[in-house]
Amino acid sequence: MLAAIPSQSAVARLESGEWDARLPTIERYAAAVGSTVDWQVRPSEESP
């Protein structure tokens, strides 16, 4: 499946913080540039 290439204005909104993208959107953007997103949950540095 080919990923849709995001428009320049959509990328600009994401980069500026003007838009709060959902996880699937970020994964589609990564796929459009031939990358993947790896998500990791770990304890915060403040944990005992």
PLY file of the C-alpha trace (Angstrom):
ply
format ascii 1.0
element vertex 48
property float x
property float y
property float z
element edge 47
property int vertex1
property int vertex2
end_header
0.00 0.00 0.00
1.35 3.42 -0.91
1.21 6.10 1.75
-0.34 9.44 0.86
2.19 12.26 0.80
1.13 14.96 3.27
0.76 18.49 1.95
3.34 21.13 2.86
0.70 23.06 4.82
-0.23 19.95 6.84
3.43 19.33 7.69
3.87 22.99 8.66
0.87 22.83 11.03
2.25 19.69 12.65
5.76 21.14 13.03
4.48 24.42 14.46
2.46 22.70 17.17
-0.67 24.36 15.77
-2.18 20.93 15.23
-2.30 18.01 17.67
-1.90 14.99 15.38
-3.18 11.56 16.30
-0.91 8.53 16.35
-2.21 7.10 13.05
-1.48 10.42 11.33
2.11 10.46 12.57
2.53 6.85 11.44
1.20 7.76 7.95
3.62 10.70 7.74
6.50 8.41 8.68
5.43 5.88 6.05
5.27 8.64 3.43
8.99 9.28 3.93
9.93 5.59 4.09
10.19 5.40 7.88
8.42 3.78 10.80
7.52 5.03 14.25
8.57 2.97 17.27
6.67 3.67 20.48
8.10 2.80 23.86
6.64 3.10 27.35
9.18 3.31 30.17
9.34 4.61 33.73
9.93 8.32 34.06
13.28 9.48 35.38
11.49 10.72 38.50
10.33 7.20 39.46
11.96 5.72 42.57
0 1
1 2
2 3
3 4
4 5
5 6
6 7
7 8
8 9
9 10
10 11
11 12
12 13
13 14
14 15
15 16
16 17
17 18
18 19
19 20
20 21
21 22
22 23
23 24
24 25
25 26
26 27
27 28
28 29
29 30
30 31
31 32
32 33
33 34
34 35
35 36
36 37
37 38
38 39
39 40
40 41
41 42
42 43
43 44
44 45
45 46
46 47
